[in-house]
Amino acid sequence: MPRRKTLKLSTPADIRRSIARIGNMILNGEIDPKRGNSLIYACNSVLNVIKVSEMQTKLDELEALVMEMER
């Protein structure tokens, strides 16, 4: 049974590396372009979730600072 391939998608840097890896796999004929497109779409979805999460964290910090300043 062939070894399963995985992509690390924990950070924006991981996603950047994964997208580059997927592009190389398409160029080398290791995966078909349709599958590669699906994987890149998934990477972009995860990246958007990470961005929203980071913005929410920053917003929460700013709200806490404003509340602190009002006291």
Backbone bond lengths (Angstrom), bond angles and torsions (degrees), N, CA, C in turn:
res aa  C-N    CA-C-N  psi(-1)  N-CA   C-N-CA  omega(-1)  CA-C   N-CA-C  phi
1 M - - - 1.450 - - 1.533 108.72 -
2 P 1.336 118.44 128.56 1.471 120.23 -178.87 1.526 111.80 -68.77
3 R 1.310 114.20 150.66 1.467 121.12 179.39 1.522 109.47 -67.52
4 R 1.325 117.01 136.33 1.460 121.23 178.91 1.518 109.62 -74.82
5 K 1.318 116.36 139.32 1.452 121.57 177.34 1.519 108.48 -93.63
6 T 1.331 115.72 139.73 1.451 120.18 178.27 1.524 109.25 -128.13
7 L 1.305 115.05 154.88 1.452 122.04 175.28 1.518 107.79 -119.68
8 K 1.313 116.29 132.94 1.455 120.73 177.67 1.524 107.47 -86.50
9 L 1.326 116.55 124.78 1.459 121.26 -175.89 1.534 111.04 -129.25
10 S 1.327 116.50 42.88 1.462 120.43 -176.09 1.517 113.99 -88.51
11 T 1.320 117.06 -30.87 1.458 121.05 -176.89 1.527 109.32 -132.74
12 P 1.338 117.28 162.74 1.467 118.66 175.85 1.534 112.47 -56.88
13 A 1.321 117.99 -36.04 1.468 120.76 177.94 1.530 110.77 -65.22
14 D 1.332 117.34 -40.56 1.468 121.06 176.45 1.524 110.61 -60.91
15 I 1.319 116.22 -42.32 1.457 121.03 -178.78 1.522 110.63 -66.09
16 R 1.339 116.50 -40.64 1.472 120.39 177.47 1.523 110.38 -59.24
17 R 1.333 116.11 -45.89 1.471 120.36 178.49 1.532 111.40 -63.72
18 S 1.333 116.15 -39.27 1.466 120.07 -179.91 1.519 111.35 -65.38
19 I 1.334 116.73 -41.84 1.470 119.53 178.98 1.527 110.14 -63.78
20 A 1.327 116.75 -40.92 1.471 119.70 177.07 1.526 110.43 -63.30
21 R 1.311 116.68 -40.86 1.469 121.04 179.23 1.529 110.96 -63.48
22 I 1.335 115.88 -42.76 1.463 120.24 178.93 1.532 110.33 -62.97
23 G 1.343 116.23 -43.28 1.462 119.75 177.48 1.515 112.02 -58.15
24 N 1.325 116.24 -43.57 1.472 119.99 177.94 1.524 111.72 -65.07
25 M 1.321 116.77 -37.83 1.461 120.28 178.86 1.529 110.91 -64.16
26 I 1.334 116.14 -38.94 1.472 119.74 177.19 1.523 109.89 -65.24
27 L 1.342 116.76 -47.00 1.467 120.80 -179.71 1.518 112.68 -60.63
28 N 1.330 116.74 -35.07 1.462 121.04 -178.12 1.525 112.83 -87.55
29 G 1.322 116.80 2.15 1.463 120.06 178.36 1.511 113.91 73.68
30 E 1.330 118.30 17.09 1.460 121.39 179.91 1.523 111.73 -76.29
31 I 1.342 117.28 -29.93 1.457 121.87 175.18 1.533 107.42 -136.83
32 D 1.319 115.44 155.88 1.467 118.11 179.79 1.536 109.29 -79.88
33 P 1.319 117.51 153.60 1.470 121.45 -176.83 1.528 113.90 -57.91
34 K 1.324 117.85 -33.29 1.469 119.83 179.80 1.531 110.64 -64.90
35 R 1.318 116.94 -42.98 1.456 120.34 177.24 1.529 110.41 -66.36
36 G 1.328 116.15 -40.81 1.462 120.40 177.77 1.512 111.58 -60.22
37 N 1.333 116.26 -42.01 1.461 120.61 178.40 1.528 110.72 -62.16
38 S 1.322 116.63 -40.82 1.465 120.48 178.17 1.521 111.43 -63.10
39 L 1.325 116.10 -41.49 1.462 120.06 179.02 1.531 111.59 -65.99
40 I 1.321 116.57 -41.37 1.467 120.11 178.90 1.531 110.04 -66.25
41 Y 1.314 117.63 -37.59 1.462 121.47 176.00 1.532 109.72 -60.53
42 A 1.328 116.65 -44.24 1.465 120.72 178.52 1.528 110.50 -63.31
43 C 1.329 117.18 -41.28 1.472 120.76 177.83 1.523 110.71 -59.78
44 N 1.330 116.58 -44.13 1.459 120.20 179.76 1.525 111.63 -65.47
45 S 1.319 117.30 -35.52 1.464 120.80 177.08 1.522 110.89 -64.69
46 V 1.324 116.67 -44.71 1.469 120.63 178.34 1.527 109.95 -64.25
47 L 1.320 117.41 -40.95 1.461 121.18 179.09 1.531 110.78 -60.74
48 N 1.324 117.49 -41.91 1.461 120.66 177.60 1.522 111.66 -63.28
49 V 1.322 117.40 -39.72 1.458 120.86 177.98 1.531 110.16 -63.72
50 I 1.324 117.21 -42.14 1.468 120.92 178.69 1.522 109.80 -62.55
51 K 1.336 117.95 -44.10 1.466 121.13 179.81 1.522 111.39 -61.43
52 V 1.321 117.16 -45.15 1.461 120.66 179.69 1.526 110.15 -63.15
53 S 1.313 116.40 -41.53 1.463 120.51 179.05 1.522 111.33 -62.71
54 E 1.338 117.06 -43.05 1.464 120.60 178.36 1.523 111.31 -65.06
55 M 1.327 117.46 -39.74 1.464 120.63 178.53 1.525 110.48 -66.20
56 Q 1.327 117.61 -37.84 1.461 120.60 178.34 1.519 110.70 -64.69
57 T 1.322 116.71 -40.55 1.464 120.93 177.63 1.525 110.68 -61.60
58 K 1.327 117.32 -44.69 1.469 121.48 178.77 1.521 110.77 -64.71
59 L 1.316 117.55 -40.40 1.451 121.24 178.68 1.522 110.86 -63.18
60 D 1.324 116.62 -43.03 1.461 120.65 177.92 1.525 110.95 -61.08
61 E 1.339 116.97 -40.96 1.463 120.95 178.45 1.528 110.92 -64.40
62 L 1.324 116.93 -43.25 1.465 120.80 178.51 1.530 111.48 -63.88
63 E 1.317 117.08 -41.85 1.466 120.37 177.50 1.521 111.03 -61.60
64 A 1.318 116.70 -39.74 1.466 120.38 178.95 1.538 109.79 -65.61
65 L 1.322 117.90 -39.57 1.469 121.00 178.18 1.529 111.03 -65.19
66 V 1.311 117.39 -42.73 1.462 120.97 179.55 1.533 109.78 -63.95
67 M 1.300 117.46 -43.29 1.467 120.65 178.19 1.520 111.09 -61.71
68 E 1.322 115.82 -39.12 1.463 121.58 179.19 1.530 110.60 -65.57
69 M 1.331 116.79 -40.39 1.459 122.01 -178.79 1.532 110.86 -69.55
70 E 1.317 117.09 -31.33 1.465 120.91 -179.56 1.514 112.07 -72.02
71 R 1.299 117.11 -20.16 1.483 120.33 -178.01 1.469 111.95 -80.85
